[in-house]
Amino acid sequence: MPSQGLTIENFGEVVEKGPEQTLFTWGNVAESLCGTCTSSRIGKELQAGNFEFFEVCSPHDQQEGLVLPMAY
């Protein structure tokens, strides 16, 4: 799911209320992507933001979990 509308100021609200009451109401649409496609998509977005270094931590293969992008 994209994170359109997510800011440091409202991050706590997203954690507290969940995506259904926050991210979805802000115009984000959930779509199912494999880990490789998710990493590729995040990489493209970070490159467009002119970050010099970026990494994506995610579960391997078919494992469930969170995908965490970081950029510097």
C-alpha positions, 0 to 999 in steps of 0.5 A: 500500500502506498503511504500518500498523506503519511507524515511524521505528525500523523504516524502515531494516528496510523499506528493507533487507528490502522490503515482502514481509518487513515491511509485508505481514507487518504486515497491509498489503494492496497494492491498485492505485490510480491517482495521483488516488485515491492522493492522495485517500486520503492526503489523507483520512488526513492530514486525520484526523490534524489536520495543518494543511498536507499535500502529496503528490508523485507521478508524473504520469498513467500514469508509474511511481514513488513517492508521498510524503506529507508533513504538518506 
